Amino acid sequence: MVILSSAFVLLGGLAQVWASDAIPPPPAPEPIIVTKLPLPPVSPSNVTGACTAEVNPSGTGCLANGVFETFQSGSFLPDGKHVIAQVVYEGAPNAPDPASIYSGLQVIIVKTDGTTFPNGDPWKCITCGVPDANAVGLNTGSYDYPQTFSDGTRLLIGKNVLDCGDNQLTSEDCTPDKTFIYPLRWNTAVDGSGAGGDFREQRLHPDQVHIEFNAFTFTGGSIGQHAYFGRLVFNPAPTEGTPLAPRYDVINVTLLVDPTEVPSITADGDRLIINPPGRSPGEARGFNGDGSEITYIGASVESGNVDVFAVHLITGAVRRLTSHPEYCDPVAFSPDNKWMAIMDTRGSGRQMFIAGMRGIPPLVDMVSVLVPSSTRNNGLRRFFQPYLLDFYGDRDDVGYYGQKINGGLDGVPGSGSLDDPEWNGMADPRWSPDSTQVVYWQTHTISPACGGSNPLPCYNSTEPGSRDYRMYVATFTSRTPACPRHVEEHPDTIPWGIPYVPGMSLPSSSRLAAGVYTLEGKASGSALVNITWLPAPQVGTVSVEYTNFSDDGLSFLDGSESVTAGQPSLLVTSFDWYSDITQSGAVNGTKVTSDGGWHGTIDVSVNVLNTTGSLTTTLDGVEWRSPLSGT
């Protein structure tokens, strides 16, 4: 257990806030106690029977090790004393040994208050031993993003709902024979046939009857994505589509695209216009505490800076939640709707080389957006750490960028401490029902993200059994527990969205016509922009010349930047990057590429970067350099 109190401040930056003047001053840092949660032991190997009584005397299974699809923490149960997690068991004996059920992909419940279940374990497997007859048509492969319903009897696990009837999941009455796992199905066929559409990143709405989800699109040799909002309805006896077994149908679906919305960048003749953040999610990430807003990754406001936004489901009003130049992705609002827990690379310096210079408009991003979206990872390694933000999010104007939940920025690599930078935050953090605790998890950096030909050293895990993942609960000790929030059922209709009709053609994004344009700075200067679209497998080139360009009247840009992007295959992006930008005024800096430029490819399916040359940003004497290949 560690007691912490630290705030994170970034000096300088762009004085720009997408919100009203009613935003209050940022909160003071608060005391935090971080406690590691217990997990089943790691199996010595995946050999049948390797999980012996010496490894787990209780005979309740051993877990697989590794960082890929072996573990993911989930939500608190409504009592606030238990959390759930996706795990993978291995080393179980063969049937008919009772311990044979502890095998493969499962979901466990873990106690957070130091107590145990009647068998003496602080964990309980809730899916182990469920009969096949109770899981007909199960969506296999993952129970990712496990989430709890407020009734304490159901879970959303991957694209399935687990239901223990009238029994609380934590009770001894919730046994495998009383547990059912029902698949989710989203109909995308005109005649209602087939298995339905594939989707991902599903999140439960606080009203417990709606979900948001995302689905990829594949058009013109490119990959895209749309977000959706729909109602969960139990269908005990379906007559069309598969499986023809009890299931949850996702109905009354809305495509979260505003057909009247203008693109983020438009042209009026030869004059470019940067429009306010749009309300159409690039990737939906969940809901705020009262369910009135959906959170999402949106179009960049500044070059290379990938941020999280929130849009009101009824009014369509948009808020920019994060503005720090590092990368934010997982975000979770507290049930009392006053706080956010995020996973962010801020503090790591990972993205500063590409996004650290503030006030650069997102012009080259028309072809380069996948670069900062992918460099935030190195293969399976994330550079995330958990941060606490209030409801209003980052405040550039006063230098508020939240409070790091797990200590300061001086953790020792390989120490195994809770702020060891070799332990990386993962999706998603989750809040307790009373908004006083957050559960989060981390994975350890392992080869090939370190060691071997990689110049970065590998460190041994100090966790029991050399486990490569771990789970924590952070308690905000000065808070008064909030009463659990009851959220009224949200309407099915999203006024600014498009009602989804099975078989409908999905909207596609448009792009500016090739040509030479001028973007006027809001305070001074201009940017001369040359856009050239190229035949496949190339995408295009965007070149910019800045002359005393400034939007805030405090920092000024001069110089040039040019990016050419290509797409050798569906999931691989190539780029040729040339920068020579000088910033003066409130911040003095440069953003420059090495002689010959910065060149590379990124496989976006695995986020592996291979480059030659470099891109370096220097701000008031502090240098940030692009990562080497494989790092």
Secondary structure by P-SEA (a helix, b strand, c coil): cccbbbbbbbccccccccccccccccccbbbbbbbbbbbcccccccccccccccccccccccccccccccbbbbbbcccccbbbbbbccccccccccccccccccbbbbbbccccccccccccccccccccccccccccccccccbbbcccccccccccbbbbcccccccccccccccbbbbbbbbbcccccccccccccccccccccccccbbbbbbcccccccccbbbbbbbbccccccccccbbbbbccccccccccccccccccccccccccccccccccccccccccbbbbbcccccccccbbbbbccccccccccccccccccbbbbcccccbbbbbcccccccccccccccccccccccccaaaaaccccccccccbbbbbbcccccccccccccccccccccccccccccccccbbbccbbbbccccccccccccccccccccccccbbbbccccccccccbbbbbbccccccccbbbbcccccccccccccccccbbbbbbbccbbbbbbbbccbbbbbbbbbbbcccccbbbbbbbcccccccccccccbbbbbbbbcccccccbbbbbbbbbcccccbbbbbccccccccccccccccccccbbbbbcccbbbbcccccc
